[in-house]
Amino acid sequence: KTKVYETRSENLEELREKIVNVSNSITPDFLTNVIETFYVRLRHCQVVEGHQFEHLI
């Protein structure tokens, strides 16, 4: 998101192009890290039965 909006897009086509370019630069390692982090957060959520847990991470 940050990379897409670094500079203002002049039109929708330019915005679309930025989104496609940034999406294409996402690596498998990055996606693996996102998934692992999601599961860690999910486990924290289960432990605290859905209550706030951000301060524990």
SVG drawing of the C-alpha trace seen along z (x, -y; Angstrom):
<svg xmlns="http://www.w3.org/2000/svg" viewBox="-13 -14 25 35">
<polyline fill="none" stroke="black" stroke-width="0.4" points="0.0,0.0 2.8,-2.4 4.6,-1.8 1.5,-2.3 0.7,-5.6 4.3,-7.0 3.4,-9.4 0.0,-10.6 -1.5,-8.9 -2.7,-11.1 -5.5,-8.7 -7.0,-5.3 -4.9,-3.6 -1.7,-4.8 -3.0,-3.7 -3.8,-0.3 -0.4,0.0 1.3,-0.8 -0.9,1.8 0.0,4.5 3.8,3.6 3.9,3.7 1.8,7.0 4.2,8.6 7.2,7.7 5.8,9.7 8.1,12.6 7.1,16.1 9.2,15.5 7.2,12.4 3.9,14.3 5.2,17.1 6.1,14.5 2.7,12.9 1.0,16.3 3.2,17.2 2.6,13.9 -1.2,14.3 -1.1,17.7 0.8,16.2 -1.8,13.5 -4.6,16.0 -3.2,18.1 -2.9,15.0 -6.6,14.2 -7.6,17.8 -5.6,17.6 -7.3,14.4 -10.7,15.6 -11.0,12.8 -10.1,9.9 -7.3,7.4 -3.9,8.9 -1.8,6.4 0.0,5.4 1.2,9.0 2.9,9.2"/>
</svg>
